[in-house]
């Protein structure tokens, strides 16, 4: 088997070295490289919040509050819900988007207040370009984002061709 591997992968190189190279050190280096890439990969993390109350964010200190339909503050960290896109409140394209955005914000707060909130990492990025943590929220095991999508208050993330103005 070693002879087949040598001839297949390292045949030309070994001929140049006149066969004096052992394959074991090369295999060890390959195993080390694979192990490093495995341990370096992002791992799914989950934060479970003790029963907390989410309100609308105001001008004061932001601990546990809802900014808009897809952004919250939880335990003092600004978090972007990674799996959805909700209508804008602060820079809407039309009046109906702002109204829908306000409904999405109120509904998000209500959903988060229904039980135990779990915030899970999603994808390979931990933060977005604005420095917000990217997380997927679930309450008692149910996806908050999916609930907002089912109610027409959000789109699945990446579905930007659908606008909020009609």
C-alpha positions, 0 to 999 in steps of 0.5 A: 500500500505504501508503495502504491501511495509513493508511486501515485502521489510522490513518484516524480518527487521521490525519483528526484530524491532517489527514493530516500524520503520516508512517507511517514513524516509526510503523513504526519504533517497531513494529519496535523494540518487536518487536525488544525483545520478541524479545531480552528473551525467555528463551533455552534455556541448557544446562550440561554437567557434566564427569564428576562423581559424585553421591552422597546429600546429607549434612550437609556441603558440597553440591556434587554430590549428590541430595537426593530424587527430583526435587532435586539439588545440581550444582556448588554450586547447588540444582536442581529437576528441572522435568519431574517430581514424585517421592515425598517423603522428608522429608514423606511422606503415608504410609510407602509414599511415603517408601519409594518416595521413597528408591528414586527418590533412589537411582535418580536418583543412579545415572542421573546417574552413568551419563554426561555430565550436561546441565542445560537450562532449561525454560519461562519461569521460571529459579527456583521459589518456593524459589529453586531453579534449574529444569532438565531433566536428560539423561544422554548425551542421554537424559531422566533424568525420563522414565526415572524416569517409565517406572520408576514412580518419578516422575510428569510435572510437573503430574500432581498428581492421582496420589498416592503412597499407595494 
